[in-house]
Amino acid sequence: MSRVIPVNTPSWDYSLWELVKNHAAQIPQEDIDYIAERDSWPSSRKSEYWVSDGREHNGQRIIDFISLSRNFENLDQIPVLADSIMEDIQRKSRGIVGSELLNFENSEDWLEVNWPILAKVVGAAVASVGKSEFESWPYSGKDAKLSYKFKGEIRKLAKTNPRGNYVEDKEWKTVLVRYRDKKLDPSSAILRGQSHPPTCPIISKGGKHYPNPLAEESHKMLREINQESGNSAKEFRDYHGTLTFKAIEKAMDNLSAGNIADFLMKIHGICAGHVMREEALILHKIGLHLVSNLATRKTTRDVGGMPVPDIAHSLNTGFRFGFVLKILHDAGLIDWYTVDAERVSEAIAELKKM
């Protein structure tokens, strides 16, 4: 059996963590690095690290738990500080070319993370990083690379006015047809603007199509990170995953310091910078079913740590799961703990008596 929480009692996720959290210890970085290097099973469900009775560590059995980073708890301040955060976002936006294109009518959009889109960005970045590390890694994040290629074409075709670079409608439609043949439909990404304007990749005004100014700022940041890493401009698309996680890490540093406006603007820009195939679900499995799932459980039911064996079992992914967890941990997106397996068993026994 590979699950800690019985399959027919999923609601125990909250209660289990409440019973064991005082016995949890943060995993050392050296242990994370060790697991990431060695967890190479073709399926996360079959790995010896993610079994219900725990993995062996210094003669003991321990069970790993992960949660959304505690830094996200700083977002709980938003309801109280909403007005000042929005003022900060709008003030900072004035220094960005094309800021008048941004729609600030609904402040709620600006004050929330677009988790489904961020999860897809994370999934594509994980695929890219993994491919650069392992020859046997199954995916490469091709749709994100295609997204960068598309945005590059738009920049080459662009004209300039005070609002920034734009593409005329006729040229826009010509590019759309070409990319639809490559199974990338940028026009569908524009529909994001109806549900979450801050992360919409392209803003259309008066027959002109402008890249989201936040996406352009994010692109500049990625270019700077790429140069700091010593990579050439030609290599940019090949390292997009690593660059994306370094950008996310910068955003998480802002959040950790309580700079909520800077965090939100960076995250919105990172999301707006990606035009991705909505149907590429296998590529985004890690993002959608791991990161977004952790966020949903935390925001809707205040679930803390989730047992990693249960996540590994349900995902049944061909990604090297330990390596994936290291990427997410090192980027500051998740916290990683260990709990003595015997204590977890005692907690499950307590829950069964309730």
N, C-alpha and C positions, 0 to 999 in steps of 0.2 A: 504494500500500500504506500502511495507517495503523498498522500494528503494528511495534513495535521488536523484541520477542521473537517469533520465528516461532510460529505458532499451534500447531504440533505439538510444541513444546518448552516447555511452561509451567513446568517445574521450573527453568528457567534464571533465574527471577525472583530467587532467592537469589544465584546466582553472578554475575549481571550487576551487582547492586548492590555486591557485594564487590569487583568489579573497578573500579568507577567511583567509589566513595564518597569516596576520597581526592581526587578531582577535582571534587567537588560543592561548590557554594556556595549559601548560603541566599538565596532570592530577596528582593530589597528590597520593602518594603511598597508603594512607589510603583508598582512593576511589577505587583504583585498587583491594585492598584486600577485600573490601566490596562487589564489583561486583563479584569477583571470587568465593566468598563463597556462593552467592545467585543465580547466574545465572545457574539454574538447569533444564531448559526446555529440553524436549526430542529432540527438533530441534532448531537450532540457528535461523531459520526463524520465529519461534513463540515466541521468547523471548521478553519480554516487554522492555528490555534494547536496542534492536536494531531495532527500528521502525523509519520510515522516518520523523516523526514530533519530534523526539528526546525523550530522557528519562528525567524524572523529577529529578531536583536537586536543593534543597533549594528554591523551589517555582518557578524555571525557567525550561525551556526546553532546553536541550543541546544535541548536536550531537557529537559522538566520531569519531575521525579520527586516523588512524595509518599510519606509514611510516616505511620504512627501517631505521635503526638507522643512525643518522647523522654521526656517527663515520666512516661509510663506505665511506663517502666523502673523507676520507684520502687516499683511494685507487685511487683517481683522480690524485695523485702525481706520480703514477707509470710510465706513459709515459715519464716524465721528469727524474725520478730517476731510470729508469729500470736497467741500467748497475750496479749502486752501490747496488741496492737491490739484484740483482742476485749474485753479488760478496759476499754479506753478507750471502745469503742463502747457497751458496757453501762452504763458510768458516765455517759456523756453522754446516753444514752437515758432515764435515770431522771428527768431534768428535763423530759421531754416528757409531756404529758397522754395517758394511755392506753398508756403504755409496757409495762404488764403484759400487753397483748395480743400483743406481739411474741414470736416464737418463736426462741429462741436455741439450740435443741437442736443444730442442725447448724452449727457455726461456719464450715464451708467455704462455705456459702451466703452468709454475711455478708462473707466475705473475697474474693469474686469479683464482677466486674462482669457483670451480665446483658446481654451484648453484643447478642443478638437484639432484646431489648426496647429497649435504649438506641438501637439503630440505627433502630428504628421511630419512636421519639420524635424523633430527629434528622431523619428523613425528613419527618415531619409539620411540624416546625419550619421546615425548609428551604422547604417548600411555602408556608407562611404568610408567611415573610419575602419570598420571591420575589413573591408576589401583591401585597404591599404596595408593592413597588418597580416592578413592570412590569405594564402592563395586559394584555400578551399572554402572561403567565405561565400555563401550562396548568392548574395545580392550586392550591387555596387551603388545604389542610389541614382540610377540613370535618369529618373524623372527629374530629380533636383538639378542634375547637370544640364538636362535639357532646358530646365527653367532658366538657368544662368545664360545659356546660349540664346534663348528667346529674348531675355532682357537686354543682352548685348546687341542683338539685331535692332531692337527698338532704339537703343541709344545711337546707333550708327545712322538710322533713318531720321532721327529727331531734329526738329527745328527748335528754336528758342524764343521765348517771350518772357515778360517779367514773372510769369508763374513757373517758369522752368522749361525743361525739355518736353516736347510733345510730338505726337505723330498724327498726321491728318487722317481722317476717316478712311479715305480710299486706300492709303498705304497700310493702315491698320488691318483692314479686311483682307488685303492680299497676304499679309503675314499670317493672319489667323488660318486661312485655308492651308497654307504650307505646314503649319504646326499641327493642325487637326489630322493631317495625313501621318504625322508622327505620333499620333494618339495623345497630344497635349492640346487642350482646349482652353486658351487663356480667357476667352469670353465667359466661361463658366466661373472662373475665379473672380471675375468682376461682381458676380452675384453675392460674394461675401459682403459687398458694400451695403446690401440691403439688410443684412443681419448684424454686421459688425464693421462699420466704416473704417475704424482705425487700422484694420488689418487687410483692407482691400488692396490688392497689388496695383491696379490701374484705376485712375479716377477720370471719368469721361465728362467733359464740359464743352458744350457748344460745338460738337463735331470734332473735338480734339481729345486725344487720349494721353494722359499724363501718368508717369510712374508716381506712386504714392511718395510724397516727400519724405516720410519716415523710412520708407524702403530705400530711398536714395541715401539717406544718412547712414542707414545700416550697411549699405553696400560700401560706403566710404570706410566705415569702421572695419569691415572685413578685409578690404584692401590694405589698410594700415596694419592689421594683424598679420596678413600674408607677407608684407614687406618686412615686418619685425621678425618673422620666422625665417627669413632668408630665401623664400620661394619666389620664383619669377612669376610675372603676370600670366604667362602661358599655363602655369601649373595651377592657377586659381581654382578652376572647376574640379580638378582632381583632388584637391584638399578641402573641398567645401565642407565636409563633415567636421574635420578638425577645427576649421575656422569658425564654423557655427557654434560649436561647443565652447570655444574660447570667448565668443561674443556673449553666449548665454552666461558664462562664468562672470563676465564683467557686469551683466545685468543683475545676477545674483549677489554680487558684491555690493551693488547699490541697494538692493533690498535688505541685505544684512545690516547695512549702515543706516537703515531707516529712510533712504531716499526713494520713496515710493514713486514719485513722478518720474524720476530718471529710469527706474526699473521698468515701469509701464511703457514709457516711450521706446526704450530699447527692445522690449519684448514685442510690442506692436510692430516695430520696424523689421525685426527678424522674421515675424510671421508674414508681413506684407511683401517681403523680398522673395517669397517662394510662390511660384505658379506651378501647381503639381496636379498630376492626374488623379482625379477623385477615385477612380476605380482600382488604383494600384494598392489594394488593401493588404496584400501579402507583404509588400515592402514596409508598410506602416504598422505592421502587427505589434511591434515592440512599443511604438508610440501610442497607438490607439488603445491597446489592451493592457498596457502596463502603466505608462505615465498618466494618461487620461483617466484610467480606472482608479488609480491612487487618488487623483485629484477629486474625482466624483465622490468616492467614499468619504474623503476627508471633509469636503464642503457640504455634503448632504446629510451624513450621519456621524461626523466627527470621529471616523475610524482612524486610529493611529497606525501602529505597525502591523503589517501583513506577513504571515509566514511565507518565506520564499519557496519552500517545497510546494505549497498550494499554487502559487503563481506559476512556477516552472511546470507543474503538472497540467494546469489549464491552458497555458500557452502552447506547450508541446512544440517549441520552436527549434528550428535548425540553426539559429544563431548560437554562437558560443555564449551561453547565458551569463556565466561569471564575468566574461569580458564586457558584456552589455551593462551589467550592474556597476562595474568599475567606471565605465564611461559616464554613466548617469551620476554616480557618486562624486567623481572628480569634478564634474561640471557644477556641482552644488545643487542638483535637482532632487536628490534623495538622501536620506539618512539611512545608515545600515547598522543594525544591532545584532548581537547574539544573546541567546538565553539558554541556560542549562536545559537539556532535553528532558530531564527528570521533572524539573519545575513545570515545563510545558505540559507534560503528561498529567501532572497533578491538577493543573488548571482545567484541562479537558475533562478530567474525571469530575471536578466540581461542577462544570457546566452541565454534564449529563445528569447530575442529581437535581438540578433546578427544574 
